[in-house]
Amino acid sequence: MTQTQTRRFFITGVSSGLGRALAEQALADGHDVTGTVRTDRARETFEALGARATGIVLDVTDYAAIKPAIDRIEADQGPIDVLINNAGYGLEGTIEEASLDEIRRQFEVNVFGAIAMIQAVLPHMRARKAGHILNVTSMGGMITMPGLGLYHGSKFALEGITEALGKEVAGLGIHVTAVEPGAFRTDWAGRSMVRAERHIPDYRAVFEQLHERRAENDGPHLGDPQRAARAMLEILKVAAPPAHLLLGSDAVRLVGDQLARLQAEFQCWRTLSCSTDA
């Protein structure tokens, strides 16, 4: 069974990248889209997409402003049927070298901002016994690479929160999906990446490995943001959407490899693991 009615989307971070692609595709399908931006100029640019596009200047870390903003949209524009927590960024740096302020900011945006949005939207969805929440995590919420540990930590956290939330609201008519993109043609690793200051020579080899891997993958990634947006919109049409949605052949391959490694390690140490039972 599919659902094709017009819906209202609330998407965080619609100025560029996947968030912009999502907004454009949802608008093309005739849906209403309210998207968060950081400046009035960005709001005007977003609203130029059409009458169904509404921009709202809102920082996802301005937690006190989020609930009033959501309540206002529900009252003035109509019910939010789909919440997509897309806003986020990457922090490159070893765990030892990154400052606590940089780490705190990473979690405030990638984790606490999403939670604040969820807590603001859920009362309305519960009242209607309907809704779908998509949290854009990353394949980096299921695999790790050295030099990106703090980013991975934030995405692993959002993965766990998303999965548990889905179980909490399963009987309330609300669906929850964690979306795990691989490498896409966005500016995630460029202008959007924050890089902690490097000052410990011992980690030079870690970054050489990281940068060599990036150089090998230099050039256009296979991942097309518009196709990713289409895939995300597809799962909104089905009666039983997935709890997890990998996007990109690289995500499918790398996460699959990681799961196989975990299974092999668990099996290798099974006897010791089970020896703790009394």
VOROTI-753609 format. One record per atom (N, C-alpha, C): residue in three letters; x, y, z. Coordinates in steps of 0.1 Angstrom, whole numbers, plus 5000, padded with zeros to 4 digits. Layout:
ALAXYZ
...
***
This chain:
MET500849885000
MET500050005000
MET500950125000
THR500550234992
THR501350354992
THR500550474996
GLN501150575001
GLN500450705005
GLN501050814996
THR500150884989
THR500550984980
THR500051124982
GLN499351144994
GLN498751274996
GLN499751374999
THR499351504997
THR500251614999
THR500551625014
ARG501751655017
ARG502251665032
ARG503051785034
ARG503151825047
ARG504051935050
ARG505251875056
PHE506451915050
PHE507751875055
PHE508351985063
PHE509051945073
PHE509952045080
PHE511351985079
ILE512252055072
ILE513552005070
ILE514652105075
THR515552055083
THR516552145089
THR517752145079
GLY518252265077
GLY519452285068
GLY519152265053
VAL518352365048
VAL517952355034
VAL518752445024
SER519752505029
SER520552605021
SER521352535010
SER521752415012
SER522652345003
SER522652195005
GLY523352124997
GLY523551984999
GLY522251894999
LEU522251795007
LEU521151695007
LEU519851765012
GLY519951855021
GLY518751925026
GLY518052005015
ARG518952075007
ARG518352144995
ARG517752054985
ALA518451944982
ALA517851844973
ALA516551784978
LEU516451754991
LEU515251704996
LEU514151804995
ALA514351934998
ALA513352034996
ALA512852044982
GLU513852044973
GLU513452064959
GLU512651944954
GLN513051824957
GLN512251704953
GLN510851704959
ALA510751734972
ALA509451734979
ALA508551844972
LEU509151954969
LEU508352064963
LEU507852024949
ALA508751954942
ALA508451904928
ALA507251804929
ASP507151734940
ASP506051634941
ASP504751704947
GLY504851834949
GLY503651904953
GLY503451914968
HIS504451884975
HIS504351894990
HIS504752034995
ASP504352075007
ASP504652195013
ASP505952175021
VAL506952265020
VAL508152245027
VAL508552375035
THR508752355048
THR509352455057
THR510752415060
GLY511652505057
GLY513052465059
GLY513852565067
THR514752525075
THR515552615084
THR516752665076
VAL517052795078
VAL518252855072
VAL518952935082
ARG520052995079
ARG520853065089
ARG520653225088
THR520253265076
THR520253415074
THR518953445066
ASP518553575067
ASP517453625059
ASP517653615044
ARG518853635040
ARG519153615025
ARG518953475021
ALA519353385029
ALA519153235026
ALA517653205026
ARG516953265035
ARG515453245035
ARG514853295022
GLU515253415018
GLU514653465005
GLU515053374993
THR516253324993
THR516653234982
THR515853104982
PHE515653054994
PHE514852934995
PHE513452954991
GLU512853064995
GLU511453084992
GLU511253114977
ALA512353154970
ALA512253174956
ALA511953044949
LEU512052934955
LEU511752804949
LEU510252784946
GLY509352864952
GLY507952854949
GLY507052884961
ALA505752894959
ALA504852934969
ALA504752834980
ARG505052714978
ARG504952614988
ARG506252604997
ALA507252684994
ALA508552685001
ALA508452795012
THR508652765024
THR508752865035
THR510052845042
GLY510752955043
GLY512052955050
GLY511853005064
ILE512652955073
ILE512553005087
ILE514053015092
VAL514353135097
VAL515753155102
VAL515753095116
LEU516552985117
LEU516552915130
LEU517852835131
ASP518552855142
ASP519752775145
ASP519352655153
VAL519652535149
VAL519252415156
VAL519752405170
THR520752495173
THR521352495187
THR520652605195
ASP519752675190
ASP518952775198
ASP517752695203
TYR518052615213
TYR517052525218
TYR515752585223
ALA515852705229
ALA514752775235
ALA513752825224
ALA514352845212
ALA513452895201
ALA512752785193
ILE513152665194
ILE512652555186
ILE511252525188
LYS510852505201
LYS509452465203
LYS508452575199
PRO508752705203
PRO507852805198
PRO507752815183
ALA508852795176
ALA508852795162
ALA507952685156
ILE508052565161
ILE507252445157
ILE505852475160
ASP505452515172
ASP504152545176
ASP503452645167
ARG504252745163
ARG503752855154
ARG503452795140
ILE504352715135
ILE504152655122
ILE502852565122
GLU502752485132
GLU501552405134
GLU500252485134
ALA500252595141
ALA499052685142
ALA498752765130
ASP499852815123
ASP499652905112
ASP499652845098
GLN500452735097
GLN500652675084
GLN499952545082
GLY499852475093
GLY499252335092
GLY500152235099
PRO499652115100
PRO500452005107
PRO501751965099
ILE502751945107
ILE503951885102
ILE503851735101
ASP503851685089
ASP503651545087
ASP505051475087
VAL506051535082
VAL507351475081
VAL508451575086
LEU509151525096
LEU510351595101
LEU511651535096
ILE512451605090
ILE513751555085
ILE514851635092
ASN515551565101
ASN516651625108
ASN517951605099
ASN518251715091
ASN519351705082
ASN520551785086
ALA520351895093
ALA521451985097
ALA522551915104
GLY523751935100
GLY524851875107
GLY526151905100
TYR527251875106
TYR528551895099
TYR529551795105
GLY530751795098
GLY531751705102
GLY532951775110
LEU533451715119
LEU534651765126
LEU535851665124
GLU536851715117
GLU538051635115
GLU539051665126
GLY539551565132
GLY540551575143
GLY540651455151
THR541851425157
THR541951315166
THR541251345179
ILE540851245186
ILE540151265199
ILE541051335209
GLU542351315208
GLU543151375218
GLU543351525214
GLU543451555202
GLU543751695198
GLU542651795198
ALA541451745195
ALA540251835195
ALA539951895208
SER539552025208
SER539252095221
SER537852045225
LEU537652065238
LEU536252025244
LEU535252115238
ASP535552245235
ASP534552335229
ASP534152285215
GLU535152235207
GLU534852185194
GLU534052055195
ILE534351975204
ILE533551855206
ILE532151885211
ARG532051975220
ARG530652015225
ARG529852065213
ARG530452155205
ARG529652205194
ARG529252105184
GLN530152005182
GLN529751895173
GLN528551815178
PHE528451795190
PHE527351715196
PHE526051805197
GLU526351935200
GLU525152025201
GLU524452035187
VAL525152045176
VAL524552045163
VAL523951915159
ASN524851815159
ASN524451685153
ASN523551595161
VAL523551615174
VAL522751535183
VAL521651615190
PHE522051715198
PHE521051785207
PHE520151865198
GLY520551925187
GLY519651995178
GLY518551905173
ALA518951785169
ALA517951685164
ALA517051645175
ILE517551625187
ILE516651585198
ILE515651695201
ALA516151825201
ALA515251935204
ALA514151945193
MET514451915181
MET513451915170
MET512451805172
ILE512951685176
ILE512051575178
ILE511051605190
GLN511651655201
GLN510851685212
GLN509751785210
ALA510051885200
ALA509051985197
ALA507951935188
VAL508351845179
VAL507351795169
VAL506451675174
LEU507051595183
LEU506351475187
LEU505051495194
PRO504851595202
PRO503451615208
PRO502351635198
HIS502751705187
HIS501751725176
HIS501451595169
MET502551515166
MET502351395159
MET501651285167
ARG501951285180
ARG501251195189
ARG499751225190
ALA499351355190
ALA497951395190
ALA497251345178
ARG497951345167
ARG497251305154
ARG497451155152
LYS498351085159
LYS498650945157
LYS499150925143
ALA500051015139
ALA500551005125
ALA501851095124
GLY502751045115
GLY503951125113
GLY505051035109
HIS506151095104
HIS507351025100
HIS508551115103
ILE509451065111
ILE510751135114
ILE511851065108
LEU512651145100
LEU513851085094
LEU515051165099
ASN515951095105
ASN517251155110
ASN518351115101
VAL518951215095
VAL520051185085
VAL521351175094
THR521751045095
THR522951015102
THR524151015092
SER524650895089
SER525750875080
SER526150735080
MET526750685070
MET527450555071
MET528450565082
GLY528850685085
GLY529850715096
GLY529150695110
GLY527850665110
GLY527250625123
GLY527250475125
MET527850405115
MET527950255116
MET529350205114
ILE530150285107
ILE531550255106
ILE532450365110
THR533750345112
THR534550455117
THR535850455109
MET536450575109
MET537750605103
MET538550685113
PRO539850665114
PRO540650745123
PRO540650885118
GLY540650985128
GLY540651125124
GLY539351185123
LEU538251095124
LEU536951145124
LEU536151095136
GLY536851055146
GLY536150985157
GLY535051065164
LEU535251195165
LEU534251275172
LEU532951295164
TYR533151305151
TYR532051305142
TYR531351175143
HIS532051065142
HIS531450935143
HIS530650915156
GLY531250965167
GLY530550965180
GLY529251025180
SER529151145173
SER527851215172
SER526851135164
LYS527351075153
LYS526451005144
LYS526050865150
PHE526950805157
PHE526650675164
PHE525550705175
ALA525650825182
ALA524650865192
ALA523350885185
LEU523250955174
LEU522050975167
LEU521450845162
GLU522250755158
GLU521750625153
GLU521050555165
GLY521650545176
GLY521050475188
GLY519750545192
ILE519750675192
ILE518550755196
ILE517450725186
THR517750725173
THR516750705163
THR516150575164
GLU516950465166
GLU516450335167
GLU515550315179
ALA515950365190
ALA515150355202
ALA513850435201
LEU513950555195
LEU512750635194
LEU511750555185
GLY512150495175
GLY511250415166
GLY510450315174
LYS511150255184
LYS510450145192
LYS509550215202
GLU509850335207
GLU509050405216
GLU507650445210
VAL507750485198
VAL506550545191
VAL505850445182
ALA506350325181
ALA505850225171
ALA504350205172
GLY503750215185
GLY502350195187
GLY501550315186
LEU502150425182
LEU501450555182
LEU501250615168
GLY501450525158
GLY501250565144
GLY502350655138
ILE503450655144
ILE504550735140
ILE505750645135
HIS506350675124
HIS507450605119
HIS508750685121
VAL509850615123
VAL511150675125
VAL512150595117
THR512950675109
THR513950615100
THR515350685102
ALA516350605104
ALA517750655103
ALA518250645089
VAL518650755083
VAL519150755069
VAL520650765069
GLU521350665063
GLU522850665064
GLU523450685050
PRO523650805046
PRO524350825033
PRO525850795033
GLY526250755022
GLY527750735020
GLY528250875015
ALA529250865005
ALA529850985000
ALA528951044988
PHE528551164990
PHE527651224980
PHE528351354975
ARG527851404964
ARG528351524958
ARG527851644965
THR528251664977
THR527951784985
THR529251844990
ASP529151944998
ASP530352015003
ASP530751965017
TRP530251845021
TRP530451805035
TRP531951805038
ALA532851755030
ALA534251745033
ALA535051865029
GLY534351965024
GLY534952095020
GLY534652205029
ARG533852295024
ARG533552415032
ARG532852385045
SER532052275045
SER531252245057
SER532052165068
MET533252125065
MET534052055074
MET534852145084
VAL534752115097
VAL535552195106
VAL536752105110
ARG537952165110
ARG539152085112
ARG539852135125
ALA539952045135
ALA540652085147
ALA542152105144
GLU542752195152
GLU544152225150
GLU545052095153
ARG545952065144
ARG546851955147
ARG548152005153
HIS548551935164
HIS549751975171
HIS550551865177
ILE550051735175
ILE550751625180
ILE551351545168
PRO552751545167
PRO553351475155
PRO553051325154
ASP552751265166
ASP552551115166
ASP551351085157
TYR550451175154
TYR549251145146
TYR549451175131
ARG550651205127
ARG550851245113
ARG550451125104
ALA550751005108
ALA550450885100
ALA548950865098
VAL548250905109
VAL546750885109
VAL546150975098
PHE546651105097
PHE546151195088
PHE546651175074
GLU547851125073
GLU548351085059
GLU547450975053
GLN547050885062
GLN546150775057
GLN544850835053
LEU544250925061
LEU542950985059
LEU543051065046
HIS544051145044
HIS544151225032
HIS544451145019
GLU545251035021
GLU545450955009
GLU544150885005
ARG543350845014
ARG542050785011
ARG541250885003
ARG541251015008
ARG540451115001
ARG540951144987
ALA542351144986
ALA542951164973
ALA542551054963
GLU542450934968
GLU542050824959
GLU540650834954
ASN539850894963
ASN538450914959
ASN538151054954
ASP539251124950
ASP539051264945
ASP538251264932
GLY537451364931
GLY536651374919
GLY535151354923
PRO534251354913
PRO532851344916
PRO532551204923
HIS531851214934
HIS531451094940
HIS530251034932
LEU530050904934
LEU528950834928
LEU527550894933
GLY527550934946
GLY526350974952
GLY525751104946
ASP524551094941
ASP523851214936
ASP522751254946
PRO522951374952
PRO521951424962
PRO520451414957
GLN520251444945
GLN518851444940
GLN518351304940
ARG519151204937
ARG518751064937
ARG518551014952
ALA519351064961
ALA519251034975
ALA517851094980
ALA517551214976
ALA516351274980
ALA515151194975
ARG515251144962
ARG514151064957
ARG513950934965
ALA515050874969
ALA515050744976
ALA514350774990
MET514650884996
MET514050915009
MET512550945008
LEU512251004997
LEU510751034995
LEU510050904992
GLU510650804986
GLU510050674983
GLU509550604996
ILE510450605007
ILE510050535019
ILE508950605026
LEU508650725023
LEU507550795029
LEU506150745024
LYS506250675013
LYS505050635006
LYS504550495010
VAL505350425017
VAL505050285021
VAL504450275035
ALA503650165037
ALA503050145050
ALA504050105061
ALA505050035057
ALA506049985066
ALA507450025062
PRO507850155065
PRO509150205061
PRO510250135069
PRO511450135064
PRO512550075072
PRO513050165083
ALA513550095093
ALA514150165105
ALA515550225101
HIS516150165091
HIS517450215086
HIS517450215071
LEU518050315065
LEU518150325050
LEU519550365046
LEU520350275041
LEU521650305036
LEU521450375022
LEU522250475019
LEU522150545006
LEU523550545000
GLY523650484988
GLY524850474981
GLY525550334982
SER526050294970
SER526750164970
SER527950154979
ASP528550264982
ASP529750264991
ASP529250235005
ALA528150295009
ALA527550275022
ALA527150125024
VAL526550075014
VAL526049935014
VAL527349845016
ARG528349865008
ARG529549785008
ARG530349795022
LEU530549925026
LEU531449945038
LEU530649895051
VAL529449925052
VAL528649885063
VAL528449735064
GLY528249675052
GLY528149535051
GLY529449465055
ASP530649525051
ASP531949465055
ASP532149475070
GLN531649595076
GLN531849615090
GLN530949515098
LEU529749485094
LEU528949395101
LEU529549255100
ALA530149215089
ALA530749085087
ALA531949075097
ARG532749185098
ARG533849175107
ARG533349165121
LEU532349235125
LEU531849225139
LEU531349075142
GLN530649025132
GLN530148885134
GLN531248785136
ALA532348805128
ALA533448715129
ALA534148735142
GLU534348855147
GLU534948875160
GLU534148825171
PHE532848845171
PHE531948795181
PHE532048635182
GLN532148575170
GLN532248435170
GLN533548385175
CYS534648455172
CYS535948415176
CYS536048415191
TRP535448515198
TRP535548535212
TRP534248485219
ARG533448405213
ARG532148355218
ARG532348285231
THR533348195232
THR533548105244
THR533848195256
LEU534748295254
LEU535148385265
LEU533948475269
SER533248515259
SER532048605262
SER531048535270
CYS530748405267
CYS529748325274
CYS530248275287
SER531548285290
SER532148225302
SER531648305314
THR531148425313
THR530748505324
THR529348465330
ASP528648375323
ASP527348335329
ASP527648245341
ALA526848265351
ALA527048185364
ALA526248055362
***
